[in-house]
Amino acid sequence: MTDRLFFWPVLFTVACIPSVPVMTQDLWFSALWGEKIIDGLNPYYVPFTPEQASFYPFDEVSAMMTYGPLWAVIWAGIMALSDGNVWVTGLLFKLVLGGAWIAALAIVRRIGRTHDEATAAAGLVAFGWLPIGHIYSAGEGHNDMAMVVFMLLWLMRLPSGDRAGPLALAASAACKYTSAALVSVDLLYRVGKSGRTDFKSILVPYLLRGIPAAALFLAVRFLFFRSPTFFDGARGMTG
């Protein structure tokens, strides 16, 4: 039963890939920012122009990059492969997000199976059988799934307490900053699991465990960071 609950959402996601985005414009935002990087410009400081936007099915004003630096790196790679072709750009983007969605579904099944098949089935239904997940990821090209798949990978690794969990969470936050708040959940989980009352004895190994994650986040950030105005795009979107 869990195999069937997994199989049919995968087919539905594949069926959504050819659809044309009509509700969101994330795909074309990211394409224009990725194009900036290919042109040797920093999208966190230099907005795309209305002239550049006119080559895409796009009706927004010019804007600076609002998402995380790892997403910028991914999009630079996509734009390098597509060579600016709108159809190829859209297809590659859909394949990336569709693949992320299917990977997330597989992680949900694996997390559920650490308890029993009934829990795995419930997780697959809750995550995989809500149409909005397919429509906004593979259909509309909304990039939240890039954040979510790494976030679920962190959740899967959380009980083990290894460095892979924080590394996945850092990758998630480097795609979209929202999931950075889960660092507090990670810490509270470790505190609760240790059973210790001496906070210092918990904090030191916790920080050492997070060094690779911090290094990853800072490495991709400083590919683009030049001044505090780096966050102007994100602040504008929040407003």
C-alpha positions as CSV (number, residue, x, y, z in Angstrom):
1,M,0.0,0.0,0.0
2,T,2.8,2.5,0.9
3,D,4.4,1.7,-2.5
4,R,1.2,2.6,-4.3
5,L,0.8,5.7,-2.2
6,F,4.3,6.7,-3.3
7,F,3.9,5.8,-7.0
8,W,0.8,7.7,-7.9
9,P,1.9,11.1,-6.6
10,V,5.2,10.7,-8.5
11,L,3.2,10.2,-11.7
12,F,1.1,13.2,-10.9
13,T,4.2,15.4,-10.4
14,V,5.6,14.2,-13.7
15,A,2.3,15.1,-15.4
16,C,2.5,18.7,-13.9
17,I,6.0,19.3,-15.4
18,P,4.8,20.4,-18.9
19,S,2.2,22.9,-17.5
20,V,2.8,26.6,-18.0
21,P,3.2,28.7,-14.8
22,V,0.3,31.1,-14.4
23,M,0.0,31.8,-10.6
24,T,3.6,32.5,-9.6
25,Q,6.6,34.1,-11.2
26,D,9.4,32.6,-9.2
27,L,10.7,30.7,-12.2
28,W,11.3,33.8,-14.3
29,F,12.6,35.9,-11.4
30,S,15.2,33.2,-10.8
31,A,16.0,32.9,-14.5
32,L,16.7,36.7,-14.7
33,W,18.9,36.6,-11.6
34,G,20.8,33.6,-12.9
35,E,21.3,35.4,-16.2
36,K,22.9,38.3,-14.3
37,I,25.4,35.9,-12.7
38,I,26.3,34.4,-16.1
39,D,26.8,38.0,-17.3
40,G,29.3,38.6,-14.5
41,L,27.0,40.8,-12.4
42,N,25.8,40.3,-8.8
43,P,22.0,40.0,-8.7
44,Y,22.0,41.0,-5.0
45,Y,23.1,44.5,-5.9
46,V,22.2,44.9,-9.6
47,P,18.5,44.4,-10.5
48,F,17.4,43.0,-13.8
49,T,15.9,45.6,-16.2
50,P,12.5,45.7,-17.8
51,E,14.2,45.2,-21.2
52,Q,15.7,41.9,-19.9
53,A,12.4,40.8,-18.4
54,S,10.7,41.4,-21.8
55,F,12.3,38.2,-23.1
56,Y,10.3,36.1,-20.6
57,P,6.6,35.7,-19.9
58,F,6.9,38.1,-17.1
59,D,5.0,41.2,-15.9
60,E,6.9,42.3,-12.8
61,V,9.1,45.4,-12.3
62,S,12.9,45.0,-12.0
63,A,14.1,43.5,-8.7
64,M,17.2,42.4,-6.9
65,M,17.8,38.8,-5.8
66,T,15.6,37.9,-2.8
67,Y,16.5,34.2,-2.2
68,G,19.5,32.6,-0.7
69,P,22.9,32.3,-2.3
70,L,22.8,28.5,-2.8
71,W,19.7,29.1,-5.0
72,A,21.6,31.7,-6.9
73,V,24.4,29.1,-7.6
74,I,21.8,26.5,-8.7
75,W,20.2,29.0,-11.1
76,A,23.5,30.2,-12.5
77,G,24.1,26.5,-13.5
78,I,20.6,26.2,-15.0
79,M,21.1,29.3,-17.1
80,A,24.5,28.2,-18.2
81,L,23.0,24.9,-19.5
82,S,19.9,26.5,-21.1
83,D,21.9,29.3,-22.8
84,G,19.0,31.7,-22.2
85,N,16.4,29.7,-24.2
86,V,13.1,30.2,-22.4
87,W,11.7,26.8,-23.1
88,V,14.8,24.9,-22.0
89,T,15.1,27.1,-19.0
90,G,11.5,26.3,-17.9
91,L,12.0,22.6,-18.5
92,L,15.3,22.4,-16.6
93,F,13.8,24.3,-13.7
94,K,10.7,22.1,-13.6
95,L,12.9,19.0,-13.6
96,V,15.0,20.3,-10.7
97,L,11.9,21.1,-8.6
98,G,10.1,17.9,-9.7
99,G,13.1,15.9,-8.7
100,A,13.3,17.7,-5.3
101,W,9.6,17.0,-4.7
102,I,10.0,13.3,-5.4
103,A,13.1,13.2,-3.2
104,A,11.1,14.9,-0.4
105,L,8.4,12.3,-0.8
106,A,10.9,9.5,-0.5
107,I,12.3,11.1,2.7
108,V,8.8,11.3,4.2
109,R,8.3,7.6,3.5
110,R,11.7,6.7,5.1
111,I,11.0,8.8,8.2
112,G,7.6,7.2,8.5
113,R,9.0,3.7,8.2
114,T,11.2,4.3,11.3
115,H,7.9,3.8,13.2
116,D,5.7,1.5,11.1
117,E,4.1,1.2,7.7
118,A,0.9,2.9,8.9
119,T,2.9,6.0,9.9
120,A,4.7,6.0,6.5
121,A,1.3,5.7,4.7
122,A,-0.1,8.6,6.8
123,G,3.0,10.7,5.9
124,L,2.7,9.9,2.2
125,V,-1.0,10.9,2.2
126,A,-0.4,14.1,4.1
127,F,2.6,15.2,2.0
128,G,2.0,13.5,-1.4
129,W,-1.7,13.6,-2.0
130,L,-2.4,17.3,-1.5
131,P,-2.6,18.8,-5.1
132,I,-1.0,22.1,-4.1
133,G,2.3,20.3,-3.5
134,H,2.5,19.1,-7.1
135,I,0.9,22.2,-8.7
136,Y,3.2,24.8,-7.0
137,S,6.4,22.8,-7.3
138,A,6.5,21.0,-10.7
139,G,3.6,22.9,-12.1
140,E,4.0,26.6,-11.1
141,G,7.7,26.4,-10.4
142,H,7.6,27.8,-6.9
143,N,11.0,27.2,-5.4
144,D,10.0,26.5,-1.8
145,M,10.6,22.8,-2.5
146,A,14.3,23.4,-2.8
147,M,14.2,24.6,0.8
148,V,11.8,21.9,1.9
149,V,13.8,18.9,0.6
150,F,16.9,19.9,2.5
151,M,14.7,20.6,5.6
152,L,13.2,17.1,5.5
153,L,16.7,15.7,5.1
154,W,17.7,17.5,8.3
155,L,14.6,16.1,10.0
156,M,15.5,12.6,8.9
157,R,19.1,12.9,10.3
158,L,18.0,14.7,13.5
159,P,17.9,11.6,15.7
160,S,21.3,10.4,14.7
161,G,23.0,13.6,15.9
162,D,25.7,13.5,13.2
163,R,27.0,16.4,11.1
164,A,24.8,15.6,8.1
165,G,21.7,17.0,9.7
166,P,23.1,20.5,10.3
167,L,24.7,20.5,6.9
168,A,21.3,19.8,5.3
169,L,19.7,22.5,7.3
170,A,22.4,25.0,6.3
171,A,21.7,24.0,2.6
172,S,18.0,24.6,3.2
173,A,18.6,28.1,4.7
174,A,21.0,28.9,1.9
175,C,18.2,28.4,-0.6
176,K,15.6,30.3,1.4
177,Y,16.4,32.0,4.7
178,T,13.1,31.0,6.4
179,S,14.3,27.5,7.6
180,A,17.2,29.1,9.5
181,A,14.9,29.4,12.4
182,L,15.0,25.6,12.8
183,V,18.5,25.8,14.2
184,S,16.8,26.6,17.5
185,V,14.7,23.4,17.2
186,D,17.9,21.4,16.4
187,L,19.5,22.8,19.6
188,L,16.4,22.1,21.8
189,Y,16.2,18.6,20.5
190,R,19.8,17.9,21.4
191,V,19.3,19.5,24.9
192,G,16.3,17.3,25.5
193,K,17.9,14.2,24.3
194,S,21.1,14.6,26.3
195,G,19.3,14.9,29.6
196,R,22.1,17.1,31.0
197,T,21.6,20.2,33.1
198,D,25.0,21.8,32.3
199,F,24.3,23.9,29.2
200,K,28.0,24.5,28.5
201,S,28.7,20.8,28.2
202,I,25.9,20.6,25.6
203,L,26.7,23.8,23.7
204,V,30.4,23.1,23.0
205,P,29.9,19.8,21.2
206,Y,26.8,21.2,19.5
207,L,28.9,24.1,18.0
208,L,31.7,21.7,17.0
209,R,29.1,19.5,15.2
210,G,27.8,22.6,13.3
211,I,31.2,23.8,11.9
212,P,30.8,22.1,8.5
213,A,27.2,23.5,8.2
214,A,28.4,27.1,9.1
215,A,31.3,26.7,6.7
216,L,28.9,25.8,3.8
217,F,26.5,28.6,4.5
218,L,29.2,31.2,4.8
219,A,31.0,29.9,1.7
220,V,28.0,30.3,-0.6
221,R,27.1,33.6,1.0
222,F,30.4,35.2,0.5
223,L,30.4,34.3,-3.2
224,F,27.9,37.2,-3.4
225,F,28.2,39.3,-0.2
226,R,29.8,42.6,-0.7
227,S,28.0,44.9,1.8
228,P,24.9,44.9,4.1
229,T,22.8,45.9,1.2
230,F,23.1,42.2,0.2
231,F,19.8,41.8,2.1
232,D,17.9,44.7,0.5
233,G,16.1,42.4,-1.9
234,A,15.0,40.0,0.9
235,R,13.9,43.0,3.1
236,G,11.9,44.4,0.2
237,M,10.1,41.1,-0.3
238,T,9.3,40.8,3.4
239,G,7.8,44.3,3.2
